[in-house]
Amino acid sequence: MNAHTQSFSIAGAAGALECALDLPDSEQFAAPRGLALVAHPHPLYGGTMDNKVTQTLARSFLALGYVTVRMNFRGVGQSAGEHDHGNGETDDMALLLSHMQKQYPELPVALAGFSFGTFVQSQLQQRLIAQNAPAERLVLVGSAAGKWAMPPVPANTILIHGEVDDTIPLSAVLDWARPQDIPVIVIPGADHFFHRKLQHIKNLVVEMWHRRAG
């Protein structure tokens, strides 16, 4: 993502997984405020950890002082294996979380994802809830409702969607969010990839995080 991004790999069930780590500005933050894992869109349609929305989410958490980590899902970039419809990808994200928590054991955890990545992160959150160790909050952009069987998410989840998303219709996200009574933030004129609208994602995430903290 930038000159300071650190590349590393972890051992997954299907082989080595390519990961990227970014640390918050040490001059701005005396110590990291949290740990954020960011998940990318669908691997079979060109999704990688370098996707622009995924990188925007990573930058959002860096601006909040979070240690931020991304991973290429199975079969993407230097990651071994093949696409596993979200099941193996959730396993791999759980491994990444465990790996990072060994280095940063006291930090609160945030999970963020875009498109297919929202399916992975919402599944991971359900696992963490079952273990009585949920992430503090989720940020889901272009939620995969209607494409995959999205599980319910906590009430404090930040949902951001494009008004004219023709990959995952806004109506499908509203139908999923409505029974959970979770607000959906709609970006007017934004398509699925938020072309020329990326700045709204970062602004919203940073603002809502500070608002909650305040």
Residue pairs with C-beta under 8 A, 6 or more apart in sequence:
1 20
1 22
1 50
1 55
1 58
1 59
2 22
4 22
4 23
5 20
5 21
5 22
6 20
6 21
6 22
6 23
7 18
7 19
7 20
7 21
8 19
8 20
8 21
9 16
9 17
9 18
9 19
9 78
10 16
10 17
10 19
10 71
10 95
10 96
10 99
11 17
11 95
12 74
12 79
12 80
12 81
12 88
12 91
12 92
12 95
13 81
13 88
13 91
13 92
14 74
14 80
14 81
14 82
14 84
14 88
14 92
15 74
15 79
15 80
15 81
16 78
16 79
16 80
17 71
17 72
17 74
17 79
17 80
17 92
17 95
17 96
18 49
18 71
18 72
18 76
18 77
18 78
18 79
19 49
19 69
19 70
19 71
19 72
19 96
20 49
20 69
20 70
20 71
21 67
21 68
21 69
22 58
22 62
22 67
22 68
22 69
23 32
23 62
23 67
23 68
24 32
24 33
24 62
24 64
24 65
24 66
24 67
24 68
25 62
28 65
29 65
32 65
32 66
32 67
32 104
32 107
33 64
33 65
33 66
33 107
33 108
34 61
34 64
34 65
34 66
34 67
34 107
34 108
34 109
34 110
34 136
35 66
35 67
35 68
35 69
35 100
35 101
35 104
35 107
35 108
35 109
35 110
36 58
36 61
36 64
36 66
36 67
36 68
36 69
36 109
36 110
36 111
36 112
37 69
37 70
37 71
37 93
37 96
37 97
37 100
37 109
37 110
37 111
37 112
37 121
38 49
38 54
38 57
38 58
38 61
38 68
38 69
38 70
38 112
38 113
38 117
39 54
39 70
39 71
39 73
39 89
39 93
39 111
39 112
39 113
39 114
39 116
39 117
39 118
39 120
39 121
40 47
40 48
40 49
40 50
40 51
40 54
40 70
40 72
40 73
40 76
40 113
40 114
40 116
40 117
41 47
41 51
41 53
41 54
41 114
41 115
41 116
41 117
41 142
42 115
42 116
43 73
43 74
43 75
43 76
43 83
43 116
44 83
47 73
47 76
47 115
47 116
47 117
48 54
48 72
48 76
48 77
49 70
49 71
49 72
49 76
49 77
51 114
52 193
52 194
52 198
53 114
53 115
53 141
53 142
53 193
53 194
53 198
53 201
54 70
54 114
54 117
56 194
56 198
56 201
56 202
57 112
57 113
57 114
57 139
57 141
57 201
57 205
58 68
58 70
59 202
60 112
60 139
60 201
60 202
60 205
60 206
61 68
61 110
61 112
61 205
62 68
63 202
63 206
64 205
64 206
64 209
66 107
66 110
67 100
67 104
67 107
69 96
69 100
71 79
71 92
71 93
71 96
72 78
72 79
73 79
73 83
73 89
73 92
73 120
74 80
74 81
74 82
74 83
74 84
74 88
74 89
74 92
75 81
75 82
75 83
81 88
83 89
86 116
86 119
86 120
86 123
86 148
89 120
90 120
90 123
90 124
90 127
93 120
93 121
93 124
94 124
94 127
97 109
97 124
101 107
101 109
108 135
108 136
109 128
109 135
109 136
110 135
110 136
110 137
110 138
110 139
111 121
111 124
111 125
111 135
111 137
111 138
111 139
112 121
112 138
112 139
112 140
112 141
112 205
113 119
113 120
113 121
113 122
113 138
113 139
113 140
113 141
114 141
114 142
115 141
115 142
115 144
115 167
115 168
115 192
116 144
116 147
116 148
118 140
118 141
118 142
118 143
118 144
118 150
119 144
119 147
119 148
119 150
121 138
121 140
122 138
122 140
122 150
122 151
122 153
123 151
124 135
125 134
125 135
125 138
125 151
125 153
125 154
126 151
128 134
128 135
134 154
137 154
137 156
137 157
137 158
137 209
137 212
138 153
138 154
138 157
138 158
139 157
139 158
139 160
139 205
140 153
140 157
140 158
140 159
140 160
141 160
141 161
141 194
141 201
142 160
142 161
142 162
142 165
142 167
142 168
142 192
142 194
143 150
143 159
143 161
143 168
143 173
143 176
143 177
144 150
144 168
145 168
145 172
145 173
145 175
145 176
145 177
146 168
146 169
146 172
146 173
146 175
146 176
147 167
147 168
147 172
150 176
152 180
153 180
153 182
155 180
155 181
155 182
156 212
157 182
158 185
158 204
158 205
158 208
159 173
159 177
159 182
159 183
159 184
159 185
160 184
160 185
160 187
160 200
160 201
160 204
160 205
161 168
161 170
161 173
161 184
161 185
161 186
161 187
161 190
162 170
162 186
162 187
162 189
162 190
162 191
162 192
162 194
162 197
163 170
163 186
163 187
163 188
163 189
163 190
164 189
164 190
164 191
165 190
165 191
165 192
166 191
166 192
167 192
168 192
170 184
170 186
173 184
174 184
177 183
177 184
185 204
187 194
187 197
187 200
187 201
189 197
190 197
190 200
194 200
194 201
